[in-house]
Amino acid sequence: SGMAIMETGWSWRDASFPQTMISYRCANAGDVEAIRRLLEALSLVRPDFITDRFCVACDGDRVVGVAHVEDAGQAVFVSSVGVEACRQGRGIASGLLRWIARRCQRDLYLYTIIPDFFARLGFESVSTPEFLPQRALFGCETCEPDQCVCMLRRFHDS
């Protein structure tokens, strides 16, 4: 399964790493260990691990960013969004989310305890629609459930 509409990559130059090119693509079997290491390093809870539901940001062959993407019918649910600590603040998560939005051509939803960060990426706080996965699947009781916000980034062509 997975999202067949997200078949091709996209790249941009990272000005703070002048010799590198950040590329975005769907994960493949060869990315499994790198994704697991990154999720663990960032303490991102993952209720399941289905490789073809991940999208990755790469610097050459190195996975430096990750996002889990799930088809939620009229929208896409994104979770476990993270970037390698030494690369945070360089627009990699933003680029990855823009790439996902372009490939999916639908609204993106997520749950987060850092709404200010996602607001800068074009997300807005909304009430949780019925079709999203339940928060309990993500170990929210061990996180900060009172601070958890559902956010939406509406699809548009730009």
C-alpha positions as CSV (number, residue, x, y, z in Angstrom):
1,S,0.0,0.0,0.0
2,G,1.5,3.4,0.9
3,M,0.9,6.5,-1.0
4,A,1.7,5.8,-4.7
5,I,1.2,9.5,-5.5
6,M,4.4,10.4,-3.7
7,E,6.8,8.6,-6.1
8,T,9.3,11.2,-7.0
9,G,11.8,13.2,-4.9
10,W,12.5,17.0,-4.8
11,S,15.7,18.8,-3.8
12,W,16.9,22.2,-2.6
13,R,20.3,23.5,-1.5
14,D,20.8,24.0,2.2
15,A,22.7,27.3,2.5
16,S,24.1,26.4,5.9
17,F,25.7,23.2,4.5
18,P,26.9,24.7,1.2
19,Q,28.1,21.4,-0.3
20,T,24.9,19.5,0.5
21,M,21.6,19.0,-1.3
22,I,18.6,18.1,0.8
23,S,16.3,15.7,-1.1
24,Y,12.8,14.5,-0.1
25,R,11.4,11.1,-1.0
26,C,9.3,8.2,0.2
27,A,11.2,5.8,2.5
28,N,12.3,2.4,1.2
29,A,13.5,-0.8,3.0
30,G,17.1,0.5,3.1
31,D,16.0,3.4,5.3
32,V,14.4,1.3,8.2
33,E,17.4,1.4,10.6
34,A,18.1,5.1,10.0
35,I,14.5,6.0,10.6
36,R,14.3,3.9,13.8
37,R,17.5,5.5,15.1
38,L,16.2,9.0,14.3
39,L,12.8,8.4,15.9
40,E,14.6,7.0,19.0
41,A,17.0,9.9,19.2
42,L,14.1,12.4,19.0
43,S,11.9,10.4,21.5
44,L,9.1,10.2,18.9
45,V,6.6,7.5,19.8
46,R,5.5,5.3,16.9
47,P,2.6,2.9,17.5
48,D,3.5,0.9,14.4
49,F,6.3,0.9,11.9
50,I,5.3,0.5,8.3
51,T,8.2,1.7,6.1
52,D,6.2,2.8,3.1
53,R,4.3,5.2,5.2
54,F,7.4,7.3,6.0
55,C,8.8,10.1,3.9
56,V,12.4,11.2,4.5
57,A,14.7,14.2,4.0
58,C,18.2,13.1,3.0
59,D,21.6,14.8,2.8
60,G,23.1,12.6,0.1
61,D,22.4,9.0,1.3
62,R,22.0,10.1,5.0
63,V,18.4,10.3,6.4
64,V,18.3,13.6,8.3
65,G,14.6,14.1,8.6
66,V,11.5,11.9,8.8
67,A,7.7,12.1,8.8
68,H,5.0,9.4,9.0
69,V,2.2,9.9,6.5
70,E,-1.2,8.2,6.8
71,D,-4.1,8.4,4.3
72,A,-7.1,9.7,6.3
73,G,-9.5,9.8,3.3
74,Q,-10.2,13.4,2.5
75,A,-7.0,14.5,4.2
76,V,-3.5,13.2,5.2
77,F,-2.5,12.6,8.8
78,V,1.2,13.3,9.5
79,S,3.0,12.2,12.7
80,S,6.5,11.5,14.0
81,V,7.9,14.6,12.2
82,G,11.5,15.2,13.2
83,V,14.9,16.3,12.1
84,E,18.4,15.3,13.3
85,A,19.3,17.6,16.2
86,C,22.3,19.1,14.6
87,R,20.2,20.0,11.5
88,Q,17.2,21.6,13.3
89,G,16.4,25.2,12.4
90,R,17.5,24.9,8.8
91,G,14.1,24.5,7.2
92,I,14.3,20.7,6.6
93,A,11.0,19.9,8.4
94,S,9.3,22.7,6.6
95,G,10.6,21.5,3.2
96,L,9.6,17.9,4.0
97,L,6.0,19.0,4.9
98,R,5.8,21.1,1.8
99,W,6.9,18.2,-0.3
100,I,4.3,15.9,1.3
101,A,1.5,18.5,0.8
102,R,2.5,18.9,-2.9
103,R,2.6,15.1,-3.5
104,C,-0.7,14.4,-1.6
105,Q,-2.7,17.4,-2.9
106,R,-4.8,17.3,0.3
107,D,-5.0,19.0,3.7
108,L,-2.4,17.8,6.3
109,Y,-3.4,17.2,9.9
110,L,-1.2,16.4,12.9
111,Y,-1.2,16.4,16.7
112,T,1.5,18.3,18.5
113,I,2.6,19.8,21.8
114,I,4.7,22.5,19.9
115,P,1.9,24.4,18.1
116,D,4.0,27.5,17.7
117,F,6.6,25.7,15.6
118,F,3.9,24.2,13.2
119,A,2.0,27.6,13.1
120,R,5.2,29.0,11.4
121,L,4.8,26.3,8.8
122,G,1.3,27.3,7.9
123,F,-0.7,25.1,10.3
124,E,-3.6,26.3,12.4
125,S,-5.2,24.9,15.5
126,V,-8.5,23.2,14.9
127,S,-10.9,20.8,16.7
128,T,-10.1,17.2,16.0
129,P,-12.1,15.7,13.1
130,E,-13.7,12.3,13.5
131,F,-11.6,10.6,10.8
132,L,-8.2,11.1,12.5
133,P,-6.5,8.3,14.4
134,Q,-7.2,8.5,18.2
135,R,-4.5,10.3,20.2
136,A,-4.2,7.3,22.5
137,L,-2.4,5.4,19.8
138,F,0.6,7.8,20.1
139,G,1.2,7.3,23.8
140,C,-0.2,10.7,24.7
141,E,-0.8,9.7,28.3
142,T,3.0,9.5,28.7
143,C,3.4,12.9,26.9
144,E,1.5,16.1,27.8
145,P,-2.1,15.4,26.8
146,D,-3.3,18.8,28.2
147,Q,-1.0,20.6,25.8
148,C,-1.7,18.4,22.8
149,V,-3.2,20.4,19.9
150,C,-4.7,19.2,16.6
151,M,-3.5,21.3,13.7
152,L,-4.3,21.6,10.0
153,R,-2.4,22.9,7.1
154,R,-4.9,23.5,4.3
155,F,-3.8,22.4,0.8
156,H,-3.2,25.1,-1.7
157,D,-1.2,25.1,-4.9
158,S,1.6,27.5,-3.8
